[in-house]
Amino acid sequence: MKSFLIVTLLSAALVAATPSPTEEPSVCTTTLGGAAVGSDLLKATGIPFGPKATGCADLEVLIARGTGEGGPYGVIVGDPLVKRLKKELGDKVQAYAVQYPASAQATAGVKAGVVDVIDRLAAQEKACPNQVFALVGYSQGAALFNAAAKKIPEATAANKIKALVMFGDPSLKQTNTYTPTLLTKLWENCEACDMVCDKGRDFGPHLRYQREAYQSKSAEFIIKALQGQPLPAKVSVPEIKSVQCAGSSPPETITINCPKGAATPAKGPM
């Protein structure tokens, strides 16, 4: 489907710079952006699935990465968000990478991911009856959770899912299928001029969700929901509507963990 192909927005450079679980990480930078990103990603074939949490925790975060996005949970969104949540919550939180290819063959991949989400929720509810969940999706991963929403049992949506946090969500430009119950727990992140969720014309803005403003507010939304003090939902992004979008934006340099020697050391995070 065209809508899913538009979601294929993460450079193969991210995959190449991403460490395996056994490699010693260092801090390095990768530069993304411009038309080359789009041409690379339309050929994305997917990468190995991320890790599955075992056992029980107070909160499990299910994370669906973007197309071709490297890292255990996704270097743009999932990895920094998990790191922040673990710093704040410690052993109270565990993360689960939705088991789907996140490739350019998005229709079949999203369908497989939806099955995995529904199966995971059911299995964890049975194994860990006191556990609650947050759902986090980026780009194609956000489309995946939008597709899964109507298949999540109402009792699970009402009592077990505490927060949904989406980044660069294509449903902001299309039909949102979140149920009324889930809409009350939804936080949408959309960078102005991101062509997937806003009116832009290039990929640069879609690669900015590792930035502090998005990560800190998203983590706060999840933590407050877990603590029984939920923040108001944000189901649209009206503040970006007055922004005038240029034809293209500068490349985006992100700071990620990667094997030593794989890239130039960064002076600090974006």
C-alpha positions in Angstrom: 0.0 0.0 0.0 1.2 3.5 -0.8 0.6 4.7 2.8 2.9 2.0 4.2 5.6 2.7 1.6 5.8 6.3 2.7 6.7 5.0 6.1 9.9 3.4 4.9 12.1 6.3 6.1 15.2 5.0 8.0 18.6 4.9 6.3 20.5 1.7 5.8 23.4 3.5 7.5 21.6 3.0 10.8 21.6 -0.7 10.3 25.3 -0.7 9.4 26.2 1.4 12.5 24.2 -0.6 15.0 26.0 -3.0 17.3 25.1 -6.6 17.9 24.2 -7.5 21.4 27.7 -8.9 22.0 29.7 -5.9 20.7 31.1 -3.4 23.1 29.3 -0.1 22.4 30.8 3.3 22.1 29.2 6.6 21.2 29.2 7.6 17.5 27.3 9.6 15.0 25.4 8.9 11.9 24.2 11.5 9.4 20.8 11.1 7.7 18.6 13.1 5.5 17.8 14.2 2.0 16.5 12.3 -1.0 19.1 9.5 -0.6 17.4 8.4 2.5 14.2 7.8 0.7 15.7 5.8 -2.2 17.7 3.6 0.3 14.7 2.8 2.4 12.3 1.9 -0.3 14.7 -1.1 -0.8 14.8 -1.9 3.0 14.6 -5.7 3.5 14.3 -5.7 7.3 16.8 -6.7 10.0 16.8 -9.2 12.8 14.0 -8.9 15.3 14.7 -7.2 18.6 14.8 -8.8 22.0 11.9 -10.4 23.9 11.6 -9.6 27.6 11.2 -12.6 29.9 9.4 -12.8 33.2 7.3 -10.1 34.8 7.6 -6.4 35.6 5.2 -3.7 36.8 5.3 -2.3 33.2 6.1 -3.8 29.9 6.7 -1.5 27.0 5.9 -3.0 23.6 7.9 -1.2 20.9 7.4 -1.4 17.2 10.4 0.2 15.3 10.4 2.0 12.0 11.3 0.5 8.6 14.9 -0.8 8.5 15.6 0.8 11.9 18.6 -0.8 13.6 19.2 -1.2 17.3 17.6 -3.5 19.9 14.4 -1.4 20.0 15.2 1.2 17.3 18.0 3.8 17.4 15.7 6.8 16.7 12.9 6.1 19.2 13.0 2.8 21.1 16.6 2.6 22.3 16.8 6.1 23.9 13.2 5.8 25.3 13.9 2.4 26.9 17.2 3.8 28.4 15.3 6.7 29.9 12.5 4.6 31.3 15.0 2.1 32.9 16.9 5.0 34.5 13.7 6.3 36.0 11.9 3.0 36.9 14.7 0.5 37.2 13.5 -3.1 37.4 9.9 -2.0 37.4 10.0 -1.8 33.6 10.9 -4.3 30.9 10.8 -3.9 27.1 9.6 -6.1 24.3 10.5 -5.5 20.6 7.5 -6.4 18.5 8.5 -9.3 16.3 8.0 -8.1 12.8 10.4 -7.4 9.9 9.8 -3.6 9.5 10.8 -3.9 5.9 9.5 -2.2 2.8 7.0 -5.1 2.3 5.0 -3.3 4.9 1.5 -4.8 4.4 2.5 -8.3 5.2 5.0 -7.2 7.9 2.4 -5.1 9.7 -0.1 -8.0 9.6 2.5 -10.3 11.2 3.3 -7.6 13.8 -0.4 -7.2 14.7 -0.6 -10.9 15.4 2.5 -10.7 17.6 1.2 -7.8 19.6 -2.2 -9.5 20.3 -0.4 -12.8 21.2 2.1 -11.0 23.5 -0.6 -9.1 25.4 -2.6 -12.3 26.0 0.4 -14.3 27.0 1.7 -11.7 29.5 -1.7 -11.1 30.9 -1.9 -14.8 31.7 1.6 -15.1 33.0 1.8 -11.8 34.8 -1.7 -10.8 35.9 -0.5 -7.6 37.7 1.6 -6.3 34.7 0.4 -3.3 32.7 1.6 -2.1 29.3 2.6 0.9 27.2 2.6 0.7 23.4 5.3 2.7 21.5 5.4 2.9 17.7 7.5 4.8 15.3 6.6 5.3 11.6 5.6 1.9 10.3 5.5 0.8 13.9 2.9 3.5 14.6 0.9 2.2 11.7 1.2 -1.3 13.2 -0.4 -0.3 16.5 -3.1 1.6 14.7 -3.9 -1.6 12.8 -3.8 -3.6 16.1 -6.0 -1.3 18.0 -9.3 -2.7 16.9 -8.1 -6.2 17.7 -7.1 -5.5 21.3 -9.8 -6.8 23.7 -11.7 -4.0 25.3 -10.9 -5.3 28.8 -7.2 -5.2 28.0 -7.5 -1.7 26.5 -9.4 -0.4 29.5 -7.5 -2.1 32.4 -4.1 -3.1 31.2 -2.9 -0.6 28.6 -1.8 2.5 30.4 -0.3 4.6 27.6 0.2 4.7 23.8 3.0 6.9 22.5 3.4 7.3 18.7 6.1 9.1 16.7 5.8 10.1 13.1 2.4 8.4 12.9 0.9 8.2 9.4 -2.6 7.9 10.9 -2.4 11.7 11.6 -2.8 12.1 7.9 -5.2 9.2 7.3 -7.9 7.4 9.2 -7.2 6.9 12.9 -8.6 3.5 14.0 -7.8 3.8 17.7 -10.8 2.9 19.9 -12.3 5.6 22.1 -10.8 3.9 25.1 -7.3 3.9 23.6 -7.6 7.5 22.4 -7.8 8.7 26.0 -4.3 7.2 26.6 -2.7 8.3 23.4 0.3 10.7 23.0 1.2 11.7 19.4 4.6 13.1 18.5 4.8 14.8 15.1 7.7 17.0 14.0 6.6 20.0 11.9 7.0 19.2 8.2 7.5 15.5 8.8 6.1 14.2 5.5 4.7 11.1 7.2 2.5 12.8 9.8 2.5 16.4 8.5 2.7 18.2 5.2 6.4 18.2 4.5 8.2 17.0 1.3 11.4 15.4 2.6 12.5 12.8 5.1 14.7 15.0 7.4 12.0 15.9 10.0 11.0 12.3 10.3 14.4 11.5 11.8 14.3 13.9 14.7 12.4 11.9 17.4 15.5 11.0 19.3 15.7 14.6 20.4 15.2 15.6 24.1 11.9 17.3 23.7 10.2 14.2 22.3 11.9 11.7 24.5 11.5 13.4 27.8 7.8 14.2 27.3 7.0 10.7 26.0 8.7 9.1 29.0 6.9 11.4 31.4 3.6 10.5 29.8 4.3 6.8 30.3 5.6 7.1 33.9 2.7 9.3 35.0 0.2 6.8 33.6 2.0 4.0 35.4 1.8 6.0 38.6 -2.0 6.5 38.3 -1.6 10.2 37.5 -2.1 10.2 33.7 -1.5 13.3 31.7 -4.1 14.6 29.2 -4.1 12.7 25.9 -2.7 14.4 22.8 -4.4 12.9 19.7 -3.5 15.6 17.2 -0.7 18.1 16.8 -2.5 21.4 16.0 0.6 23.6 16.9 2.4 22.5 13.7 -0.3 23.6 11.3 0.9 27.1 10.9 4.5 26.1 10.1 5.5 26.7 6.5 7.5 23.8 5.2 10.5 24.3 2.9 11.3 21.9 0.1 14.1 20.1 2.0 15.8 20.2 5.3 19.5 19.8 6.4 20.8 16.3 7.2 20.1 15.0 10.7 23.1 13.8 12.8 22.1 11.4 15.6 24.1 10.0 18.4 23.8 6.2 18.8 25.7 3.3 20.3 27.8 1.5 17.8 31.0 -0.7 17.6 34.2 1.0 18.5 35.8 2.5 15.4 32.6 2.3 13.4 32.2 6.1 13.2 33.5 9.4 14.5 33.0 9.8 18.2 30.3 12.4 19.1 30.8 15.3 21.4 27.5 14.6 23.0 23.8 13.8 22.2 21.6 15.9 20.0 
